[in-house]
Amino acid sequence: MDAPRCMVCNTRHWSTQPCPAFADVAAEQRRQQIANAAVRQTPIPDATKVPAIPATKSNETPATKPPNATKVAAATKVKMGRPLIGDHPMTATERSRRFRERKALQTPSSQ
């Protein structure tokens, strides 16, 4: 199967290929992109200023670190699945077991 004929340049090429009629326009755009990338590059850092990098790890232990104020309590976290209510939320099994216990205490048993 041959490529279709281009309406602009009257040559056969696929749409994924650049049109020969616009080759000079594409080359100019490529040159401009390269020039813009060169201008946008970050300047070379001054050789006299050396960032201070500690040679060893910090001596802070988990006990001496200040508490993180951004942490959210476990009961208020939004997770996928069942909602968290209170510190120790009940599962469906626990809820149904407690319901059955309460219902058994309320109704007189025939045993």
N, C-alpha and C positions, 0 to 999 in steps of 0.2 A: 504494500500500500504506500502510495506516494504522499508526501506532505501537501497540504492545500496551498494554493497560490495566495500570496499576501496581497491585499488590496492597496497597500501603501507602496511597496517596492516592486511588486509584480514578479517576485521570485518565490520559489517553493521552499517553505520552512515551517516547522512546527511552532505552535503558539508558545511552547516552553523555551524555544530558542530566541535569542535577541534578533530583532529585525535589523538587517544590514543598513536600512535607511536611517536608523537612529543610532548607529554605531558611534558617531562623533558626539552625540548628545549623551549617550551612556558613558563614554570615556570622560567627558567633562564632569559629569556627576560623580564618577568614581574619583577623579582628581580632587574635587571639592570635599568629598567625604574624607579622603586621606588627609587633606590639609586641616580640616576641622578636628580630626582626631589628634593630629599633632599639636594643635593649639590647646586642646582640652586636657592634655596630659598634665599631671601634677608636676610642679616644679621640683627640681632635685633638692633634697634637704641640705641645709648648710652643713659642711663637714666639721665645723667648729662646735656645733651643738650636738652632743651625743645624749640620747635619751637614757635616763637612769633605769637600769634593769637590775633588780636585786639578784645577788648571786645565789641566795638560798631561799627556801620557802619561808613564809611568814610563821611566826611562833604561836599564832593564835590557835587555840584548841577549841573544840566545839563548846566547851564549858565557858570560855572567855568571850566567845563571839556574842555580839548583841543580838537580841531576838529580831527576826525579820518581821517588820510591821506590815509587809504586803501579803503575808500568808493568811489564808482564810480558814476559819475553823472547819473541821471535818463535817459538822452538821449543816453548814450553810453552803457547801460545795454543790455545784450543779453537775450531776453526772448523768450519763445515759442509763436507762433502766429505771428501777424503782426509786421513788423519791426518798431522800434522807430526812427523817423527822427525829430530832433529838440526837443524843450522843450514840445510842445503840439502837438503830431501827430494827424492827421485827421483820422477819421474813413472812411470806404468806402462810407457811406451815405453822409458825409460832402464833400468828394471829388466829388461825382457825382452831388450833389446839386450845388457846385461852378462851375463845368464844364457846367452844363445846364444854369446857369446864364451868364457865359461868352459867350456861344454859342448864347443865346437869344440876347445879346447885339451886337454881330457881324453880325447876319443876320437880314435883315429888316423883321419886322413882317407884316403879311397881315391883321391885325385886324383893 
